[in-house]
């Protein structure tokens, strides 16, 4: 069993999100676990962004198995603040993938009032710090921060987001026990537009 499925469905990692009848941009969709979870909780549409080729193939298969193809727009790319090609850690090994921006996504789907979820192994820093003009279009932003990878404290993100959002760290002790990190290095943040 994939660990992400346990985090999403058993631990309720996204239970704090208000997604009913909303568009959700699911960055780091992996195998589609979070995407399916959002649909089961009433999301109107999900834009599922996943850079890793093998995970993306499984995402597409899971969408078919769950009769969710018509409600999901899958994108095989990494989210970044600008378009380029980057190297990402995938299983097995690294993959070179194209990037997509929130601006690109906003051109094809209205993200105003939508929910942005990011679990992208560090891309949240690039996107929040360097593409904030598009982040601020969302009503709700929920992300897993990876300070242990970026070496940038989460306070930098919280300061930037505080311009338009009320944010708080929502990870609980079970989350830290499961991951083996402290709040300083890894955690979940929920932000609601003021």
C-alpha positions in Angstrom: 0.0 0.0 0.0 1.2 3.5 -0.8 2.0 5.7 2.2 0.2 8.7 0.6 -3.1 6.8 0.6 -2.8 6.2 4.4 -2.0 9.9 5.0 -4.9 11.1 2.9 -7.7 8.6 3.8 -6.7 7.2 7.3 -4.9 10.3 8.8 -7.2 12.8 7.1 -4.4 15.0 5.9 -6.8 17.3 4.0 -9.8 17.2 6.4 -9.3 20.9 7.0 -10.1 22.0 3.5 -13.4 23.4 2.4 -13.7 22.0 -1.1 -17.4 21.3 -1.7 -18.5 22.7 -5.1 -15.1 24.3 -5.7 -12.3 23.9 -8.2 -9.2 22.4 -6.5 -5.7 22.7 -8.0 -3.9 19.6 -6.7 -0.2 20.1 -7.0 1.7 16.9 -6.2 -1.3 14.7 -7.1 1.0 11.6 -7.1 -1.1 8.5 -7.8 -4.4 10.4 -7.6 -5.1 9.7 -4.0 -5.7 13.3 -3.0 -7.5 14.0 -6.3 -10.0 11.1 -5.7 -10.3 12.3 -2.0 -11.3 15.8 -3.2 -13.9 14.5 -5.6 -15.4 12.2 -2.9 -15.7 15.3 -0.7 -17.6 17.3 -3.3 -15.0 19.2 -5.4 -16.5 20.5 -8.6 -13.3 19.9 -10.7 -9.7 19.0 -9.9 -6.6 20.1 -11.8 -4.2 17.3 -10.9 -0.5 18.3 -11.4 2.1 15.5 -11.1 5.6 15.6 -12.6 6.7 12.0 -12.2 6.0 9.8 -15.2 5.2 6.6 -13.4 3.1 8.2 -10.7 1.3 10.1 -13.5 0.5 6.9 -15.3 -1.0 5.5 -12.1 -2.9 8.7 -11.6 -4.6 8.3 -15.0 -5.4 4.6 -14.3 -6.9 5.6 -10.9 -9.1 8.2 -12.6 -10.4 5.6 -14.9 -11.0 3.1 -12.1 -12.9 5.7 -10.1 -15.0 7.0 -13.1 -13.4 10.4 -12.5 -11.9 11.2 -15.9 -14.5 13.9 -16.8 -14.0 15.8 -13.5 -10.2 15.9 -13.6 -7.7 17.8 -15.8 -4.4 15.9 -15.3 -1.2 17.8 -16.1 2.1 15.9 -16.3 4.5 18.7 -15.3 6.0 20.2 -12.2 4.7 23.5 -10.8 7.1 26.4 -10.7 7.1 30.2 -10.8 8.3 30.1 -14.4 8.3 27.8 -17.4 11.4 25.6 -17.9 12.6 22.0 -17.7 13.8 20.8 -14.3 15.1 17.6 -12.7 12.7 16.0 -10.1 13.1 13.1 -7.8 10.8 10.3 -8.9 10.8 6.6 -8.4 12.9 5.2 -9.7 15.5 8.0 -9.9 15.4 11.4 -11.4 13.3 12.6 -14.3 13.6 15.7 -16.4 10.2 17.4 -16.8 8.6 20.5 -18.0 7.2 23.0 -15.6 3.8 24.7 -15.6 2.9 27.9 -13.7 -0.2 28.9 -11.8 -0.6 31.6 -14.5 -0.7 28.8 -17.2 -3.4 27.0 -15.2 -5.4 30.3 -14.6 -5.6 30.7 -18.4 -7.6 27.5 -18.8 -9.6 27.4 -15.6 -10.9 30.2 -13.3 -8.9 29.9 -10.1 -10.6 32.8 -8.3 -12.4 31.3 -5.3 -10.6 28.0 -5.9 -8.5 25.9 -3.5 -4.7 25.4 -4.0 -3.2 22.3 -2.5 0.6 21.9 -2.7 2.6 18.8 -1.6 5.4 19.2 -4.1 8.6 18.5 -2.1 9.8 22.2 -2.0 8.1 23.8 -5.0 5.8 25.6 -2.6 8.7 28.0 -1.7 9.4 28.9 -5.3 5.7 29.4 -6.1 4.7 31.4 -3.0 7.8 33.6 -2.9 8.1 34.1 -6.7 4.6 33.8 -8.2 2.5 35.3 -5.4 0.4 37.3 -7.8 -1.3 34.0 -8.8 -1.3 32.4 -5.4 -3.4 35.3 -4.1 -6.1 34.5 -6.6 -7.1 31.5 -4.5 -9.6 31.6 -1.6 -7.8 28.8 0.3 -4.2 27.6 0.2 -3.1 24.4 1.9 0.4 23.1 1.6 3.0 20.8 3.1 6.2 22.8 3.6 9.6 21.1 3.3 12.1 23.4 5.1 14.4 20.4 5.5 14.9 20.3 1.7 14.9 24.1 0.9 16.8 25.2 4.1 14.3 28.2 4.1 12.2 28.6 7.3 8.4 28.3 6.9 8.2 31.8 8.4 9.3 33.3 5.1 6.2 31.7 3.4 3.9 32.8 6.3 5.1 36.4 6.1 4.5 36.5 2.3 1.0 34.9 2.6 0.0 37.2 5.5 -0.6 40.0 3.0 -3.8 38.4 2.0 -4.4 35.3 4.1 -4.9 34.2 7.7 -2.5 31.1 8.0 -1.8 28.5 10.6 0.2 25.4 10.9 -2.3 22.5 11.3 -0.1 19.4 11.4 -0.7 17.4 14.6 1.5 15.1 16.6 0.5 12.1 14.6 1.8 13.8 11.5 5.2 14.5 13.1 5.4 11.0 14.5 4.7 9.5 11.1 7.2 11.7 9.3 9.9 11.8 11.9 10.5 15.6 11.7 9.7 18.6 13.9 7.5 21.5 13.0 10.7 23.5 12.1 11.4 21.2 9.2 8.1 19.9 7.9 4.4 20.6 8.3 1.0 21.4 7.0 -0.2 25.0 6.6 -3.8 26.1 6.0 -4.4 29.6 4.7 -7.8 31.3 4.3 -8.2 34.6 2.3 -9.2 37.5 4.4 
